[in-house]
């Protein structure tokens, strides 16, 4: 604990001193190809994984083990008829999926995937770019991606896409706040917002273990951020068909579909960078310096990122969709207070250890105990007194509640139909050649 909270991290940030313009261009092209290949892999892994979890085969015809199914689906989207709705705002209708795709592909620009390596005679990090506020850049780009969803639902001038767009805006705003506060505790412990320096600060201990509440809040918020089950309210097929994507077809729909899976890779990569040590080797490989050098970092980064991807797939196969009020309650009444209380606790620890010599294990135990006590008080006070509702049999059944038609509850007598007692309608055949 002393090493965890008091030691100053030994930063070995990415060194861009030998970077050239053509190396930067080469990295940008590699990131695009890397993401597209990972999306194809994600489609296959998700379908095969869901099939195994739900006791069904999944794709197994197109290619060995169904490996070519994703290519077949991509070809279908490319050659499918591209439709334009009459009432839509044509410019925004086309711009919305482009914004969603651009924002999704931009996040990986500041994600470190490995240390400095020798690229064509130049020492260059396996990272496109870095900056002192790289994490704020990630949050800004993910917020920009919301405009692609909102404009996609609004520009079609259709009811169901508009509902999906409004739901998505409320969802992203709610869960992005909790996610941001979870990441602030990482900034406090690392002393920086540079992604490469945050990775370097986890050379001894990963923040996933030191900041467990923040890590859990991030995982839940990230699932809500990418609209995955049980938080896929903007695309609830039972209510909204496909949400903001309902009126899209061909590659305009394909850009939305691609950006959704790229965003899954984005939140997984950010979790790897912020909480799981980035490209650093896991135990027991971290004891050998050889595994933290050169191209090994790409392997560790890939495996950690896909660990989170598998969690997202596993969650989809396991949990059912929330009601919208439950979804908002979880975000505002639980995740936000937990993230805020934990952030204050981390700030207090960092402040006290910077000025006073205190036994850090004792101080850490006190902070954790206070945090647990506050969470217990929140849980008790949130339950409150159970609402006393009258029995259904004591209420008069009118067929409506708050203006909406509802079926009778147990104990209530259904209303007799006004059509009872009518004579049956007699159908008489019309004469041949008449207009009847």
Secondary structure as UniProt FT lines:
FT   HELIX           2..6
FT   TURN            17..18
FT   HELIX           21..53
FT   TURN            54..55
FT   HELIX           64..66
FT   TURN            67..68
FT   HELIX           69..79
FT   HELIX           90..106
FT   HELIX           107..110
FT   STRAND          116..119
FT   TURN            120..121
FT   STRAND          122..125
FT   TURN            132..133
FT   HELIX           134..155
FT   TURN            156..157
FT   HELIX           159..190
FT   HELIX           195..200
FT   TURN            201..202
FT   HELIX           207..210
FT   HELIX           212..225
FT   TURN            226..227
FT   TURN            229..230
FT   HELIX           233..235
FT   HELIX           237..240
FT   TURN            241..242
FT   HELIX           243..245
FT   TURN            246..247
FT   HELIX           250..275
FT   TURN            278..279
FT   TURN            283..284
FT   HELIX           285..287
FT   HELIX           289..292
FT   TURN            294..295
FT   HELIX           296..318
FT   HELIX           324..329
FT   HELIX           330..335
FT   HELIX           336..355
FT   HELIX           360..383
FT   HELIX           392..394
FT   STRAND          400..401
FT   TURN            402..403
FT   STRAND          404..405
FT   TURN            410..411
FT   TURN            418..421
FT   TURN            432..433
//
